[in-house]
Amino acid sequence: MYDNTTLAVARILGDGTRQRTRGFSELQSHCLFADRFGRPGKGNDKGKVEGLVGWIRRNLVAPLPRAVSFTALNEKLR
């Protein structure tokens, strides 16, 4: 889900559909992904995305600390 950034959306039409920018359309055509945009004024759309990004960062991207003991871990963190 994407925010309605000017990098991706040229205009939001009257019926709510998005007119994509040329660059975003070319990227989408090259990488073959589906887009989904948040609804303006609906904070719960973006909140779900922000929560998922945080979960991915905490669980998949951030490395787990490794140490032989808690004392060694505390020293490493200092």
N, CA, C and O atoms as a Tripos MOL2 file, in Angstrom:
@<TRIPOS>MOLECULE
protein
  312   311    78     0     0
PROTEIN
NO_CHARGES

@<TRIPOS>ATOM
      1 N           0.8470   -1.1650    0.0000 N.3       1 MET1
      2 CA          0.0000    0.0000    0.0000 C.3       1 MET1
      3 C           0.8970    1.2330    0.0000 C.2       1 MET1
      4 O           1.8690    1.3090    0.7510 O.2       1 MET1
      5 N           0.5670    2.1650   -0.8260 N.am      2 TYR2
      6 CA          1.3630    3.3790   -0.9860 C.3       2 TYR2
      7 C           0.5880    4.5880   -0.5040 C.2       2 TYR2
      8 O          -0.6400    4.6330   -0.5770 O.2       2 TYR2
      9 N           1.3240    5.5570   -0.0130 N.am      3 ASP3
     10 CA          0.7540    6.8480    0.2830 C.3       3 ASP3
     11 C           0.5280    7.5380   -1.0650 C.2       3 ASP3
     12 O           1.0790    7.1010   -2.0750 O.2       3 ASP3
     13 N          -0.2470    8.5700   -1.0950 N.am      4 ASN4
     14 CA         -0.5140    9.2730   -2.3440 C.3       4 ASN4
     15 C           0.5980   10.2820   -2.6350 C.2       4 ASN4
     16 O           0.3450   11.4800   -2.7640 O.2       4 ASN4
     17 N           1.8130    9.7910   -2.7360 N.am      5 THR5
     18 CA          2.9690   10.6350   -2.9730 C.3       5 THR5
     19 C           2.9830   11.1370   -4.4150 C.2       5 THR5
     20 O           2.5020   10.4570   -5.3210 O.2       5 THR5
     21 N           3.5240   12.3040   -4.6130 N.am      6 THR6
     22 CA          3.5890   12.8630   -5.9660 C.3       6 THR6
     23 C           4.5720   12.0990   -6.8470 C.2       6 THR6
     24 O           4.5690   12.2720   -8.0660 O.2       6 THR6
     25 N           5.4150   11.2560   -6.2470 N.am      7 LEU7
     26 CA          6.3010   10.4150   -7.0530 C.3       7 LEU7
     27 C           5.5230    9.3210   -7.7760 C.2       7 LEU7
     28 O           5.9520    8.8470   -8.8280 O.2       7 LEU7
     29 N           4.3840    8.9180   -7.2210 N.am      8 ALA8
     30 CA          3.6040    7.8240   -7.8030 C.3       8 ALA8
     31 C           2.2850    8.2920   -8.4050 C.2       8 ALA8
     32 O           1.8400    7.7390   -9.4100 O.2       8 ALA8
     33 N           1.6530    9.2980   -7.8100 N.am      9 VAL9
     34 CA          0.3200    9.7240   -8.2370 C.3       9 VAL9
     35 C           0.3890   11.1240   -8.8290 C.2       9 VAL9
     36 O           0.7880   12.0810   -8.1650 O.2       9 VAL9
     37 N          -0.0100   11.2210  -10.0930 N.am     10 ALA10
     38 CA         -0.0590   12.5380  -10.7340 C.3      10 ALA10
     39 C          -1.3280   13.2800  -10.3180 C.2      10 ALA10
     40 O          -1.2860   14.4740  -10.0220 O.2      10 ALA10
     41 N          -2.4700   12.5570  -10.2970 N.am     11 ARG11
     42 CA         -3.7550   13.1510   -9.9180 C.3      11 ARG11
     43 C          -4.6580   12.0820   -9.3390 C.2      11 ARG11
     44 O          -4.5770   10.9120   -9.7110 O.2      11 ARG11
     45 N          -5.5200   12.4990   -8.4240 N.am     12 ILE12
     46 CA         -6.6010   11.6300   -7.9450 C.3      12 ILE12
     47 C          -7.8520   12.1050   -8.6680 C.2      12 ILE12
     48 O          -8.2770   13.2510   -8.5210 O.2      12 ILE12
     49 N          -8.4300   11.2080   -9.4450 N.am     13 LEU13
     50 CA         -9.5960   11.5620  -10.2510 C.3      13 LEU13
     51 C         -10.8600   11.5720   -9.3950 C.2      13 LEU13
     52 O         -10.8430   11.1040   -8.2560 O.2      13 LEU13
     53 N         -11.9360   12.0940   -9.9280 N.am     14 GLY14
     54 CA        -13.1890   12.2560   -9.2000 C.3      14 GLY14
     55 C         -13.7560   10.9740   -8.6260 C.2      14 GLY14
     56 O         -14.3840   10.9940   -7.5680 O.2      14 GLY14
     57 N         -13.5460    9.8680   -9.3050 N.am     15 ASP15
     58 CA        -14.0760    8.5870   -8.8110 C.3      15 ASP15
     59 C         -13.1210    7.8860   -7.8500 C.2      15 ASP15
     60 O         -13.3990    6.7670   -7.4190 O.2      15 ASP15
     61 N         -11.9970    8.5240   -7.5050 N.am     16 GLY16
     62 CA        -11.0560    7.9670   -6.5510 C.3      16 GLY16
     63 C          -9.9110    7.1900   -7.1630 C.2      16 GLY16
     64 O          -8.9840    6.7970   -6.4540 O.2      16 GLY16
     65 N          -9.9550    6.9580   -8.4750 N.am     17 THR17
     66 CA         -8.8430    6.2610   -9.1160 C.3      17 THR17
     67 C          -7.6580    7.2100   -9.2480 C.2      17 THR17
     68 O          -7.8180    8.4300   -9.2890 O.2      17 THR17
     69 N          -6.4770    6.6260   -9.3110 N.am     18 ARG18
     70 CA         -5.2580    7.4260   -9.3880 C.3      18 ARG18
     71 C          -4.7030    7.4280  -10.8050 C.2      18 ARG18
     72 O          -4.6550    6.3950  -11.4730 O.2      18 ARG18
     73 N          -4.2890    8.5980  -11.2450 N.am     19 GLN19
     74 CA         -3.5520    8.6980  -12.5010 C.3      19 GLN19
     75 C          -2.0820    8.6620  -12.0990 C.2      19 GLN19
     76 O          -1.5760    9.5890  -11.4670 O.2      19 GLN19
     77 N          -1.4110    7.5920  -12.4700 N.am     20 ARG20
     78 CA         -0.0300    7.3880  -12.0500 C.3      20 ARG20
     79 C           0.9400    8.2560  -12.8600 C.2      20 ARG20
     80 O           0.6750    8.6280  -14.0040 O.2      20 ARG20
     81 N           2.0610    8.5580  -12.2260 N.am     21 THR21
     82 CA          3.1020    9.2810  -12.9600 C.3      21 THR21
     83 C           3.7560    8.3180  -13.9470 C.2      21 THR21
     84 O           3.6760    7.0980  -13.7990 O.2      21 THR21
     85 N           4.3870    8.8820  -14.9330 N.am     22 ARG22
     86 CA          5.0390    8.0510  -15.9500 C.3      22 ARG22
     87 C           6.1290    7.1800  -15.3280 C.2      22 ARG22
     88 O           6.2310    5.9940  -15.6400 O.2      22 ARG22
     89 N           6.9380    7.7650  -14.4530 N.am     23 GLY23
     90 CA          8.0230    7.0210  -13.8250 C.3      23 GLY23
     91 C           7.5260    5.8560  -12.9910 C.2      23 GLY23
     92 O           8.1070    4.7710  -13.0310 O.2      23 GLY23
     93 N           6.4430    6.0710  -12.2270 N.am     24 PHE24
     94 CA          5.8940    4.9930  -11.4040 C.3      24 PHE24
     95 C           5.2940    3.8970  -12.2870 C.2      24 PHE24
     96 O           5.4430    2.7110  -11.9920 O.2      24 PHE24
     97 N           4.6210    4.2900  -13.3620 N.am     25 SER25
     98 CA          4.0550    3.3010  -14.2900 C.3      25 SER25
     99 C           5.1520    2.4670  -14.9420 C.2      25 SER25
    100 O           4.9870    1.2620  -15.1280 O.2      25 SER25
    101 N           6.2630    3.0980  -15.2860 N.am     26 GLU26
    102 CA          7.3760    2.3600  -15.8830 C.3      26 GLU26
    103 C           7.9940    1.3920  -14.8720 C.2      26 GLU26
    104 O           8.3200    0.2580  -15.2230 O.2      26 GLU26
    105 N           8.1560    1.8280  -13.6250 N.am     27 LEU27
    106 CA          8.6820    0.9640  -12.5710 C.3      27 LEU27
    107 C           7.7510   -0.2210  -12.3420 C.2      27 LEU27
    108 O           8.2040   -1.3590  -12.2140 O.2      27 LEU27
    109 N           6.4580    0.0480  -12.2910 N.am     28 GLN28
    110 CA          5.4720   -1.0090  -12.0740 C.3      28 GLN28
    111 C           5.4780   -2.0010  -13.2290 C.2      28 GLN28
    112 O           5.3510   -3.2060  -13.0100 O.2      28 GLN28
    113 N           5.6240   -1.5140  -14.4410 N.am     29 SER29
    114 CA          5.6700   -2.3800  -15.6120 C.3      29 SER29
    115 C           6.9400   -3.2290  -15.6190 C.2      29 SER29
    116 O           6.9060   -4.3950  -16.0120 O.2      29 SER29
    117 N           8.0450   -2.6550  -15.1900 N.am     30 HIS30
    118 CA          9.3220   -3.3720  -15.1800 C.3      30 HIS30
    119 C           9.3720   -4.4260  -14.0830 C.2      30 HIS30
    120 O           9.8050   -5.5530  -14.3230 O.2      30 HIS30
    121 N           8.9320   -4.0680  -12.8850 N.am     31 CYS31
    122 CA          9.0380   -4.9630  -11.7210 C.3      31 CYS31
    123 C           7.8170   -5.8590  -11.5270 C.2      31 CYS31
    124 O           7.8500   -6.7810  -10.7120 O.2      31 CYS31
    125 N           6.7540   -5.5980  -12.2620 N.am     32 LEU32
    126 CA          5.5320   -6.4220  -12.2290 C.3      32 LEU32
    127 C           4.9420   -6.5630  -10.8270 C.2      32 LEU32
    128 O           4.8110   -7.6740  -10.3130 O.2      32 LEU32
    129 N           4.5870   -5.4390  -10.2140 N.am     33 PHE33
    130 CA          3.9240   -5.4700   -8.9150 C.3      33 PHE33
    131 C           2.5980   -4.7320   -9.0050 C.2      33 PHE33
    132 O           2.4170   -3.8360   -9.8280 O.2      33 PHE33
    133 N           1.6840   -5.1290   -8.1440 N.am     34 ALA34
    134 CA          0.3790   -4.4640   -8.0720 C.3      34 ALA34
    135 C           0.4770   -3.3010   -7.0920 C.2      34 ALA34
    136 O           1.1920   -3.3800   -6.0920 O.2      34 ALA34
    137 N          -0.2300   -2.2410   -7.3780 N.am     35 ASP35
    138 CA         -0.2240   -1.0950   -6.4670 C.3      35 ASP35
    139 C          -1.5690   -0.9970   -5.7550 C.2      35 ASP35
    140 O          -2.6030   -1.4440   -6.2510 O.2      35 ASP35
    141 N          -1.5110   -0.4000   -4.5850 N.am     36 ARG36
    142 CA         -2.7150   -0.1150   -3.8160 C.3      36 ARG36
    143 C          -2.4240    1.1590   -3.0370 C.2      36 ARG36
    144 O          -1.4220    1.2440   -2.3270 O.2      36 ARG36
    145 N          -3.2880    2.1340   -3.1690 N.am     37 PHE37
    146 CA         -3.0510    3.4340   -2.5620 C.3      37 PHE37
    147 C          -3.9810    3.6660   -1.3860 C.2      37 PHE37
    148 O          -5.1260    3.2130   -1.3730 O.2      37 PHE37
    149 N          -3.4630    4.3790   -0.4010 N.am     38 GLY38
    150 CA         -4.2740    4.7390    0.7570 C.3      38 GLY38
    151 C          -5.3310    5.7510    0.3650 C.2      38 GLY38
    152 O          -5.1660    6.5010   -0.5970 O.2      38 GLY38
    153 N          -6.4130    5.7620    1.1170 N.am     39 ARG39
    154 CA         -7.4860    6.7120    0.8540 C.3      39 ARG39
    155 C          -7.2160    8.0020    1.6090 C.2      39 ARG39
    156 O          -6.9200    7.9660    2.8040 O.2      39 ARG39
    157 N          -7.3140    9.1470    0.9320 N.am     40 PRO40
    158 CA         -7.0850   10.4210    1.6250 C.3      40 PRO40
    159 C          -8.0530   10.5880    2.7920 C.2      40 PRO40
    160 O          -9.2480   10.3240    2.6610 O.2      40 PRO40
    161 N          -7.5380   11.0190    3.9100 N.am     41 GLY41
    162 CA         -8.3720   11.2520    5.0830 C.3      41 GLY41
    163 C          -8.6830   10.0010    5.8820 C.2      41 GLY41
    164 O          -9.4090   10.0750    6.8740 O.2      41 GLY41
    165 N          -8.1560    8.8550    5.4810 N.am     42 LYS42
    166 CA         -8.3930    7.6100    6.2160 C.3      42 LYS42
    167 C          -7.0850    7.1880    6.8750 C.2      42 LYS42
    168 O          -6.2850    6.4700    6.2740 O.2      42 LYS42
    169 N          -6.8710    7.6270    8.0920 N.am     43 GLY43
    170 CA         -5.6270    7.3440    8.8030 C.3      43 GLY43
    171 C          -5.4160    5.8750    9.0920 C.2      43 GLY43
    172 O          -4.2770    5.4300    9.2350 O.2      43 GLY43
    173 N          -6.5100    5.1030    9.1830 N.am     44 ASN44
    174 CA         -6.3400    3.6870    9.4990 C.3      44 ASN44
    175 C          -5.6780    2.9270    8.3600 C.2      44 ASN44
    176 O          -5.0480    1.9000    8.6110 O.2      44 ASN44
    177 N          -5.7950    3.3910    7.1110 N.am     45 ASP45
    178 CA         -5.0950    2.7500    5.9950 C.3      45 ASP45
    179 C          -3.5870    2.8320    6.2070 C.2      45 ASP45
    180 O          -2.8770    1.8300    6.1210 O.2      45 ASP45
    181 N          -3.1160    4.0330    6.4850 N.am     46 LYS46
    182 CA         -1.6850    4.2390    6.6410 C.3      46 LYS46
    183 C          -1.1660    3.6020    7.9320 C.2      46 LYS46
    184 O          -0.0270    3.1370    7.9790 O.2      46 LYS46
    185 N          -1.9830    3.5790    8.9610 N.am     47 GLY47
    186 CA         -1.5630    2.9750   10.2200 C.3      47 GLY47
    187 C          -1.2260    1.5040   10.0700 C.2      47 GLY47
    188 O          -0.2730    1.0160   10.6780 O.2      47 GLY47
    189 N          -1.9990    0.7980    9.2680 N.am     48 LYS48
    190 CA         -1.7240   -0.6220    9.0270 C.3      48 LYS48
    191 C          -0.3810   -0.7880    8.3330 C.2      48 LYS48
    192 O           0.3930   -1.6850    8.6670 O.2      48 LYS48
    193 N          -0.1100    0.0740    7.3730 N.am     49 VAL49
    194 CA          1.1540    0.0050    6.6450 C.3      49 VAL49
    195 C           2.3180    0.3080    7.5760 C.2      49 VAL49
    196 O           3.3250   -0.4000    7.5620 O.2      49 VAL49
    197 N           2.1880    1.3490    8.3800 N.am     50 GLU50
    198 CA          3.2580    1.7170    9.3070 C.3      50 GLU50
    199 C           3.5130    0.5820   10.2950 C.2      50 GLU50
    200 O           4.6640    0.3040   10.6330 O.2      50 GLU50
    201 N           2.4550   -0.0720   10.7580 N.am     51 GLY51
    202 CA          2.6120   -1.1990   11.6630 C.3      51 GLY51
    203 C           3.3360   -2.3620   11.0180 C.2      51 GLY51
    204 O           4.1870   -2.9920   11.6470 O.2      51 GLY51
    205 N           3.0060   -2.6540    9.7630 N.am     52 LEU52
    206 CA          3.6800   -3.7430    9.0470 C.3      52 LEU52
    207 C           5.1450   -3.4280    8.8020 C.2      52 LEU52
    208 O           5.9960   -4.3100    8.9180 O.2      52 LEU52
    209 N           5.4470   -2.1950    8.4700 N.am     53 VAL53
    210 CA          6.8460   -1.8020    8.2630 C.3      53 VAL53
    211 C           7.6240   -1.9760    9.5640 C.2      53 VAL53
    212 O           8.7480   -2.4790    9.5500 O.2      53 VAL53
    213 N           7.0440   -1.5680   10.6740 N.am     54 GLY54
    214 CA          7.7060   -1.7320   11.9650 C.3      54 GLY54
    215 C           7.9240   -3.1960   12.3020 C.2      54 GLY54
    216 O           8.9920   -3.5650   12.7920 O.2      54 GLY54
    217 N           6.9200   -4.0450   12.0450 N.am     55 TRP55
    218 CA          7.0580   -5.4700   12.3210 C.3      55 TRP55
    219 C           8.1730   -6.0790   11.4870 C.2      55 TRP55
    220 O           8.9850   -6.8480   12.0010 O.2      55 TRP55
    221 N           8.2180   -5.7380   10.1940 N.am     56 ILE56
    222 CA          9.2720   -6.2590    9.3050 C.3      56 ILE56
    223 C          10.6370   -5.7890    9.7850 C.2      56 ILE56
    224 O          11.5860   -6.5730    9.8180 O.2      56 ILE56
    225 N          10.7450   -4.5200   10.1570 N.am     57 ARG57
    226 CA         12.0220   -3.9920   10.6340 C.3      57 ARG57
    227 C          12.4800   -4.7160   11.8950 C.2      57 ARG57
    228 O          13.6470   -5.0890   12.0090 O.2      57 ARG57
    229 N          11.5630   -4.9150   12.8410 N.am     58 ARG58
    230 CA         11.9300   -5.5620   14.1120 C.3      58 ARG58
    231 C          12.2190   -7.0460   13.9580 C.2      58 ARG58
    232 O          13.1100   -7.5710   14.6260 O.2      58 ARG58
    233 N          11.4790   -7.7370   13.0870 N.am     59 ASN59
    234 CA         11.5720   -9.1910   13.0260 C.3      59 ASN59
    235 C          12.4290   -9.7430   11.8970 C.2      59 ASN59
    236 O          12.9500  -10.8520   12.0110 O.2      59 ASN59
    237 N          12.5870   -9.0020   10.8210 N.am     60 LEU60
    238 CA         13.3070   -9.5360    9.6730 C.3      60 LEU60
    239 C          14.5820   -8.7750    9.3290 C.2      60 LEU60
    240 O          15.5010   -9.3510    8.7470 O.2      60 LEU60
    241 N          14.6540   -7.5070    9.6740 N.am     61 VAL61
    242 CA         15.7940   -6.6900    9.2560 C.3      61 VAL61
    243 C          16.8110   -6.5050   10.3780 C.2      61 VAL61
    244 O          18.0140   -6.6230   10.1470 O.2      61 VAL61
    245 N          16.3430   -6.2210   11.5770 N.am     62 ALA62
    246 CA         17.2560   -5.9560   12.6900 C.3      62 ALA62
    247 C          17.9370   -7.2520   13.1240 C.2      62 ALA62
    248 O          17.2650   -8.2570   13.3550 O.2      62 ALA62
    249 N          19.2510   -7.2360   13.2340 N.am     63 PRO63
    250 CA         19.9430   -8.4570   13.6640 C.3      63 PRO63
    251 C          19.7370   -8.7060   15.1620 C.2      63 PRO63
    252 O          19.6490   -7.7690   15.9560 O.2      63 PRO63
    253 N          19.6650   -9.9630   15.5200 N.am     64 LEU64
    254 CA         19.5750  -10.3220   16.9310 C.3      64 LEU64
    255 C          20.9500  -10.1680   17.5720 C.2      64 LEU64
    256 O          21.9530  -10.5700   16.9820 O.2      64 LEU64
    257 N          21.0120   -9.5930   18.7710 N.am     65 PRO65
    258 CA         22.3110   -9.4850   19.4370 C.3      65 PRO65
    259 C          22.8060  -10.8590   19.8590 C.2      65 PRO65
    260 O          22.0240  -11.7020   20.2990 O.2      65 PRO65
    261 N          24.1000  -11.0790   19.7250 N.am     66 ARG66
    262 CA         24.6960  -12.3670   20.1050 C.3      66 ARG66
    263 C          25.8320  -12.1310   21.0930 C.2      66 ARG66
    264 O          26.6960  -11.2780   20.8890 O.2      66 ARG66
    265 N          25.8020  -12.9060   22.1600 N.am     67 ALA67
    266 CA         26.8520  -12.8310   23.1780 C.3      67 ALA67
    267 C          26.8380  -14.1390   23.9660 C.2      67 ALA67
    268 O          25.8340  -14.8500   24.0020 O.2      67 ALA67
    269 N          27.9580  -14.4360   24.5870 N.am     68 VAL68
    270 CA         28.0640  -15.6870   25.3480 C.3      68 VAL68
    271 C          27.3370  -15.6110   26.6800 C.2      68 VAL68
    272 O          26.9620  -16.6420   27.2400 O.2      68 VAL68
    273 N          27.1290  -14.3890   27.2020 N.am     69 SER69
    274 CA         26.4300  -14.2220   28.4770 C.3      69 SER69
    275 C          25.7920  -12.8320   28.5130 C.2      69 SER69
    276 O          26.0690  -11.9800   27.6690 O.2      69 SER69
    277 N          24.9280  -12.6250   29.5160 N.am     70 PHE70
    278 CA         24.3210  -11.3090   29.6620 C.3      70 PHE70
    279 C          25.3550  -10.2540   30.0360 C.2      70 PHE70
    280 O          25.2340   -9.0940   29.6420 O.2      70 PHE70
    281 N          26.3560  -10.6490   30.7840 N.am     71 THR71
    282 CA         27.4280   -9.7160   31.1470 C.3      71 THR71
    283 C          28.1710   -9.2590   29.8920 C.2      71 THR71
    284 O          28.4410   -8.0700   29.7260 O.2      71 THR71
    285 N          28.4980  -10.1940   29.0220 N.am     72 ALA72
    286 CA         29.1880   -9.8380   27.7820 C.3      72 ALA72
    287 C          28.2800   -8.9860   26.8800 C.2      72 ALA72
    288 O          28.7560   -8.0690   26.2100 O.2      72 ALA72
    289 N          26.9950   -9.2860   26.8650 N.am     73 LEU73
    290 CA         26.0700   -8.4870   26.0770 C.3      73 LEU73
    291 C          25.9950   -7.0670   26.6080 C.2      73 LEU73
    292 O          26.0090   -6.1140   25.8280 O.2      73 LEU73
    293 N          25.9150   -6.9110   27.9210 N.am     74 ASN74
    294 CA         25.8800   -5.5770   28.5170 C.3      74 ASN74
    295 C          27.1460   -4.7960   28.1980 C.2      74 ASN74
    296 O          27.0710   -3.6010   27.9150 O.2      74 ASN74
    297 N          28.2860   -5.4320   28.2360 N.am     75 GLU75
    298 CA         29.5430   -4.7690   27.8780 C.3      75 GLU75
    299 C          29.5490   -4.3410   26.4200 C.2      75 GLU75
    300 O          30.0020   -3.2490   26.0770 O.2      75 GLU75
    301 N          29.0420   -5.2170   25.5760 N.am     76 LYS76
    302 CA         28.9770   -4.9000   24.1480 C.3      76 LYS76
    303 C          28.0410   -3.7190   23.8740 C.2      76 LYS76
    304 O          28.3310   -2.8840   23.0180 O.2      76 LYS76
    305 N          26.9220   -3.6490   24.5960 N.am     77 LEU77
    306 CA         25.9740   -2.5730   24.4070 C.3      77 LEU77
    307 C          26.4860   -1.2350   24.9480 C.2      77 LEU77
    308 O          26.1230   -0.1710   24.4450 O.2      77 LEU77
    309 N          27.3390   -1.3030   25.9830 N.am     78 ARG78
    310 CA         27.9160   -0.0640   26.5130 C.3      78 ARG78
    311 C          28.8820    0.5050   25.5270 C.2      78 ARG78
    312 O          29.4790    1.5510   25.7810 O.2      78 ARG78
@<TRIPOS>BOND
     1     1     2 1
     2     2     3 1
     3     3     4 2
     4     3     5 am
     5     5     6 1
     6     6     7 1
     7     7     8 2
     8     7     9 am
     9     9    10 1
    10    10    11 1
    11    11    12 2
    12    11    13 am
    13    13    14 1
    14    14    15 1
    15    15    16 2
    16    15    17 am
    17    17    18 1
    18    18    19 1
    19    19    20 2
    20    19    21 am
    21    21    22 1
    22    22    23 1
    23    23    24 2
    24    23    25 am
    25    25    26 1
    26    26    27 1
    27    27    28 2
    28    27    29 am
    29    29    30 1
    30    30    31 1
    31    31    32 2
    32    31    33 am
    33    33    34 1
    34    34    35 1
    35    35    36 2
    36    35    37 am
    37    37    38 1
    38    38    39 1
    39    39    40 2
    40    39    41 am
    41    41    42 1
    42    42    43 1
    43    43    44 2
    44    43    45 am
    45    45    46 1
    46    46    47 1
    47    47    48 2
    48    47    49 am
    49    49    50 1
    50    50    51 1
    51    51    52 2
    52    51    53 am
    53    53    54 1
    54    54    55 1
    55    55    56 2
    56    55    57 am
    57    57    58 1
    58    58    59 1
    59    59    60 2
    60    59    61 am
    61    61    62 1
    62    62    63 1
    63    63    64 2
    64    63    65 am
    65    65    66 1
    66    66    67 1
    67    67    68 2
    68    67    69 am
    69    69    70 1
    70    70    71 1
    71    71    72 2
    72    71    73 am
    73    73    74 1
    74    74    75 1
    75    75    76 2
    76    75    77 am
    77    77    78 1
    78    78    79 1
    79    79    80 2
    80    79    81 am
    81    81    82 1
    82    82    83 1
    83    83    84 2
    84    83    85 am
    85    85    86 1
    86    86    87 1
    87    87    88 2
    88    87    89 am
    89    89    90 1
    90    90    91 1
    91    91    92 2
    92    91    93 am
    93    93    94 1
    94    94    95 1
    95    95    96 2
    96    95    97 am
    97    97    98 1
    98    98    99 1
    99    99   100 2
   100    99   101 am
   101   101   102 1
   102   102   103 1
   103   103   104 2
   104   103   105 am
   105   105   106 1
   106   106   107 1
   107   107   108 2
   108   107   109 am
   109   109   110 1
   110   110   111 1
   111   111   112 2
   112   111   113 am
   113   113   114 1
   114   114   115 1
   115   115   116 2
   116   115   117 am
   117   117   118 1
   118   118   119 1
   119   119   120 2
   120   119   121 am
   121   121   122 1
   122   122   123 1
   123   123   124 2
   124   123   125 am
   125   125   126 1
   126   126   127 1
   127   127   128 2
   128   127   129 am
   129   129   130 1
   130   130   131 1
   131   131   132 2
   132   131   133 am
   133   133   134 1
   134   134   135 1
   135   135   136 2
   136   135   137 am
   137   137   138 1
   138   138   139 1
   139   139   140 2
   140   139   141 am
   141   141   142 1
   142   142   143 1
   143   143   144 2
   144   143   145 am
   145   145   146 1
   146   146   147 1
   147   147   148 2
   148   147   149 am
   149   149   150 1
   150   150   151 1
   151   151   152 2
   152   151   153 am
   153   153   154 1
   154   154   155 1
   155   155   156 2
   156   155   157 am
   157   157   158 1
   158   158   159 1
   159   159   160 2
   160   159   161 am
   161   161   162 1
   162   162   163 1
   163   163   164 2
   164   163   165 am
   165   165   166 1
   166   166   167 1
   167   167   168 2
   168   167   169 am
   169   169   170 1
   170   170   171 1
   171   171   172 2
   172   171   173 am
   173   173   174 1
   174   174   175 1
   175   175   176 2
   176   175   177 am
   177   177   178 1
   178   178   179 1
   179   179   180 2
   180   179   181 am
   181   181   182 1
   182   182   183 1
   183   183   184 2
   184   183   185 am
   185   185   186 1
   186   186   187 1
   187   187   188 2
   188   187   189 am
   189   189   190 1
   190   190   191 1
   191   191   192 2
   192   191   193 am
   193   193   194 1
   194   194   195 1
   195   195   196 2
   196   195   197 am
   197   197   198 1
   198   198   199 1
   199   199   200 2
   200   199   201 am
   201   201   202 1
   202   202   203 1
   203   203   204 2
   204   203   205 am
   205   205   206 1
   206   206   207 1
   207   207   208 2
   208   207   209 am
   209   209   210 1
   210   210   211 1
   211   211   212 2
   212   211   213 am
   213   213   214 1
   214   214   215 1
   215   215   216 2
   216   215   217 am
   217   217   218 1
   218   218   219 1
   219   219   220 2
   220   219   221 am
   221   221   222 1
   222   222   223 1
   223   223   224 2
   224   223   225 am
   225   225   226 1
   226   226   227 1
   227   227   228 2
   228   227   229 am
   229   229   230 1
   230   230   231 1
   231   231   232 2
   232   231   233 am
   233   233   234 1
   234   234   235 1
   235   235   236 2
   236   235   237 am
   237   237   238 1
   238   238   239 1
   239   239   240 2
   240   239   241 am
   241   241   242 1
   242   242   243 1
   243   243   244 2
   244   243   245 am
   245   245   246 1
   246   246   247 1
   247   247   248 2
   248   247   249 am
   249   249   250 1
   250   250   251 1
   251   251   252 2
   252   251   253 am
   253   253   254 1
   254   254   255 1
   255   255   256 2
   256   255   257 am
   257   257   258 1
   258   258   259 1
   259   259   260 2
   260   259   261 am
   261   261   262 1
   262   262   263 1
   263   263   264 2
   264   263   265 am
   265   265   266 1
   266   266   267 1
   267   267   268 2
   268   267   269 am
   269   269   270 1
   270   270   271 1
   271   271   272 2
   272   271   273 am
   273   273   274 1
   274   274   275 1
   275   275   276 2
   276   275   277 am
   277   277   278 1
   278   278   279 1
   279   279   280 2
   280   279   281 am
   281   281   282 1
   282   282   283 1
   283   283   284 2
   284   283   285 am
   285   285   286 1
   286   286   287 1
   287   287   288 2
   288   287   289 am
   289   289   290 1
   290   290   291 1
   291   291   292 2
   292   291   293 am
   293   293   294 1
   294   294   295 1
   295   295   296 2
   296   295   297 am
   297   297   298 1
   298   298   299 1
   299   299   300 2
   300   299   301 am
   301   301   302 1
   302   302   303 1
   303   303   304 2
   304   303   305 am
   305   305   306 1
   306   306   307 1
   307   307   308 2
   308   307   309 am
   309   309   310 1
   310   310   311 1
   311   311   312 2
@<TRIPOS>SUBSTRUCTURE
     1 MET1         2 RESIDUE 1 A MET
     2 TYR2         6 RESIDUE 1 A TYR
     3 ASP3        10 RESIDUE 1 A ASP
     4 ASN4        14 RESIDUE 1 A ASN
     5 THR5        18 RESIDUE 1 A THR
     6 THR6        22 RESIDUE 1 A THR
     7 LEU7        26 RESIDUE 1 A LEU
     8 ALA8        30 RESIDUE 1 A ALA
     9 VAL9        34 RESIDUE 1 A VAL
    10 ALA10       38 RESIDUE 1 A ALA
    11 ARG11       42 RESIDUE 1 A ARG
    12 ILE12       46 RESIDUE 1 A ILE
    13 LEU13       50 RESIDUE 1 A LEU
    14 GLY14       54 RESIDUE 1 A GLY
    15 ASP15       58 RESIDUE 1 A ASP
    16 GLY16       62 RESIDUE 1 A GLY
    17 THR17       66 RESIDUE 1 A THR
    18 ARG18       70 RESIDUE 1 A ARG
    19 GLN19       74 RESIDUE 1 A GLN
    20 ARG20       78 RESIDUE 1 A ARG
    21 THR21       82 RESIDUE 1 A THR
    22 ARG22       86 RESIDUE 1 A ARG
    23 GLY23       90 RESIDUE 1 A GLY
    24 PHE24       94 RESIDUE 1 A PHE
    25 SER25       98 RESIDUE 1 A SER
    26 GLU26      102 RESIDUE 1 A GLU
    27 LEU27      106 RESIDUE 1 A LEU
    28 GLN28      110 RESIDUE 1 A GLN
    29 SER29      114 RESIDUE 1 A SER
    30 HIS30      118 RESIDUE 1 A HIS
    31 CYS31      122 RESIDUE 1 A CYS
    32 LEU32      126 RESIDUE 1 A LEU
    33 PHE33      130 RESIDUE 1 A PHE
    34 ALA34      134 RESIDUE 1 A ALA
    35 ASP35      138 RESIDUE 1 A ASP
    36 ARG36      142 RESIDUE 1 A ARG
    37 PHE37      146 RESIDUE 1 A PHE
    38 GLY38      150 RESIDUE 1 A GLY
    39 ARG39      154 RESIDUE 1 A ARG
    40 PRO40      158 RESIDUE 1 A PRO
    41 GLY41      162 RESIDUE 1 A GLY
    42 LYS42      166 RESIDUE 1 A LYS
    43 GLY43      170 RESIDUE 1 A GLY
    44 ASN44      174 RESIDUE 1 A ASN
    45 ASP45      178 RESIDUE 1 A ASP
    46 LYS46      182 RESIDUE 1 A LYS
    47 GLY47      186 RESIDUE 1 A GLY
    48 LYS48      190 RESIDUE 1 A LYS
    49 VAL49      194 RESIDUE 1 A VAL
    50 GLU50      198 RESIDUE 1 A GLU
    51 GLY51      202 RESIDUE 1 A GLY
    52 LEU52      206 RESIDUE 1 A LEU
    53 VAL53      210 RESIDUE 1 A VAL
    54 GLY54      214 RESIDUE 1 A GLY
    55 TRP55      218 RESIDUE 1 A TRP
    56 ILE56      222 RESIDUE 1 A ILE
    57 ARG57      226 RESIDUE 1 A ARG
    58 ARG58      230 RESIDUE 1 A ARG
    59 ASN59      234 RESIDUE 1 A ASN
    60 LEU60      238 RESIDUE 1 A LEU
    61 VAL61      242 RESIDUE 1 A VAL
    62 ALA62      246 RESIDUE 1 A ALA
    63 PRO63      250 RESIDUE 1 A PRO
    64 LEU64      254 RESIDUE 1 A LEU
    65 PRO65      258 RESIDUE 1 A PRO
    66 ARG66      262 RESIDUE 1 A ARG
    67 ALA67      266 RESIDUE 1 A ALA
    68 VAL68      270 RESIDUE 1 A VAL
    69 SER69      274 RESIDUE 1 A SER
    70 PHE70      278 RESIDUE 1 A PHE
    71 THR71      282 RESIDUE 1 A THR
    72 ALA72      286 RESIDUE 1 A ALA
    73 LEU73      290 RESIDUE 1 A LEU
    74 ASN74      294 RESIDUE 1 A ASN
    75 GLU75      298 RESIDUE 1 A GLU
    76 LYS76      302 RESIDUE 1 A LYS
    77 LEU77      306 RESIDUE 1 A LEU
    78 ARG78      310 RESIDUE 1 A ARG
